[in-house]
Amino acid sequence: MSTYDSDFYGWAIEQASLLKLGRYGELDAVNLLEEIEGMGKSEKRALESRLTVLLQHLLKWQYQPVRRGKSWELTIREQRLRIEKILRENPSLKRQLDTCLLDAYEFAIIQAVQETGLEECTFPTTCPWQWQQVLDKDFLPL
């Protein structure tokens, strides 16, 4: 009887123990597979979330130069560091950067419009920067 639905923590510990002992036939393979796939998706969502915040602040930096401040600069720096850590811990996500950047940019525009009060048409419809620029610690748009 699986405790997956009633005691997830206990279930996870049990599955880890079974794996360590090599008792593969006793694993809850269906739920274990679902959780492993979910973990991968979670890491990608974390990357996209960090990219969204970073892009939002890069847009604000470029399109509201009179409001630039230390807070925006520090947010940009922090997001780059957090993205770097995600990519260091999950190097295969580097292959997903182009797609993640496209997806994150759509949300970044919405958030930039909300925070700046500027019209959506103010911002380019596609991301004006390559991911190498976005992640470059020395890059700030003019």
Contacts in CASP RR format, 6 or more apart in sequence:
PFRMAT RR
TARGET T0000
AUTHOR 0000-0000-0000
METHOD contacts of the structure
MODEL  1
MSTYDSDFYGWAIEQASLLKLGRYGELDAVNLLEEIEGMGKSEKRALESR
LTVLLQHLLKWQYQPVRRGKSWELTIREQRLRIEKILRENPSLKRQLDTC
LLDAYEFAIIQAVQETGLEECTFPTTCPWQWQQVLDKDFLPL
2 11 0 8 1.000
2 28 0 8 1.000
2 31 0 8 1.000
3 10 0 8 1.000
3 11 0 8 1.000
3 14 0 8 1.000
4 11 0 8 1.000
4 28 0 8 1.000
4 31 0 8 1.000
11 28 0 8 1.000
11 31 0 8 1.000
12 35 0 8 1.000
15 27 0 8 1.000
15 28 0 8 1.000
15 32 0 8 1.000
18 24 0 8 1.000
18 25 0 8 1.000
18 26 0 8 1.000
18 27 0 8 1.000
19 27 0 8 1.000
40 90 0 8 1.000
43 86 0 8 1.000
43 90 0 8 1.000
43 93 0 8 1.000
44 93 0 8 1.000
44 96 0 8 1.000
44 100 0 8 1.000
46 86 0 8 1.000
47 83 0 8 1.000
47 86 0 8 1.000
47 87 0 8 1.000
47 90 0 8 1.000
47 93 0 8 1.000
47 96 0 8 1.000
47 100 0 8 1.000
48 100 0 8 1.000
48 103 0 8 1.000
48 104 0 8 1.000
48 107 0 8 1.000
49 104 0 8 1.000
50 79 0 8 1.000
50 82 0 8 1.000
50 83 0 8 1.000
50 86 0 8 1.000
51 79 0 8 1.000
51 83 0 8 1.000
51 100 0 8 1.000
51 101 0 8 1.000
51 104 0 8 1.000
51 108 0 8 1.000
51 134 0 8 1.000
52 104 0 8 1.000
52 105 0 8 1.000
52 107 0 8 1.000
52 108 0 8 1.000
52 111 0 8 1.000
53 75 0 8 1.000
53 79 0 8 1.000
53 108 0 8 1.000
53 111 0 8 1.000
54 75 0 8 1.000
54 76 0 8 1.000
54 79 0 8 1.000
54 80 0 8 1.000
54 83 0 8 1.000
54 104 0 8 1.000
54 108 0 8 1.000
54 134 0 8 1.000
55 101 0 8 1.000
55 104 0 8 1.000
55 105 0 8 1.000
55 108 0 8 1.000
55 127 0 8 1.000
55 134 0 8 1.000
56 107 0 8 1.000
56 108 0 8 1.000
56 111 0 8 1.000
56 112 0 8 1.000
56 115 0 8 1.000
57 72 0 8 1.000
57 75 0 8 1.000
57 76 0 8 1.000
57 79 0 8 1.000
58 76 0 8 1.000
58 108 0 8 1.000
58 129 0 8 1.000
58 134 0 8 1.000
58 140 0 8 1.000
58 141 0 8 1.000
59 108 0 8 1.000
59 109 0 8 1.000
59 112 0 8 1.000
59 123 0 8 1.000
60 67 0 8 1.000
60 72 0 8 1.000
60 112 0 8 1.000
60 115 0 8 1.000
60 116 0 8 1.000
61 68 0 8 1.000
61 72 0 8 1.000
61 76 0 8 1.000
61 140 0 8 1.000
61 141 0 8 1.000
62 141 0 8 1.000
62 142 0 8 1.000
63 112 0 8 1.000
63 116 0 8 1.000
63 118 0 8 1.000
63 122 0 8 1.000
63 123 0 8 1.000
64 116 0 8 1.000
64 118 0 8 1.000
73 140 0 8 1.000
76 140 0 8 1.000
77 137 0 8 1.000
80 135 0 8 1.000
80 137 0 8 1.000
83 135 0 8 1.000
84 135 0 8 1.000
86 93 0 8 1.000
87 93 0 8 1.000
87 94 0 8 1.000
93 100 0 8 1.000
97 131 0 8 1.000
98 131 0 8 1.000
101 127 0 8 1.000
101 131 0 8 1.000
101 134 0 8 1.000
102 126 0 8 1.000
102 127 0 8 1.000
105 126 0 8 1.000
105 127 0 8 1.000
109 120 0 8 1.000
109 123 0 8 1.000
110 120 0 8 1.000
112 118 0 8 1.000
112 123 0 8 1.000
113 119 0 8 1.000
113 120 0 8 1.000
113 123 0 8 1.000
127 134 0 8 1.000
128 141 0 8 1.000
129 139 0 8 1.000
129 141 0 8 1.000
133 139 0 8 1.000
END
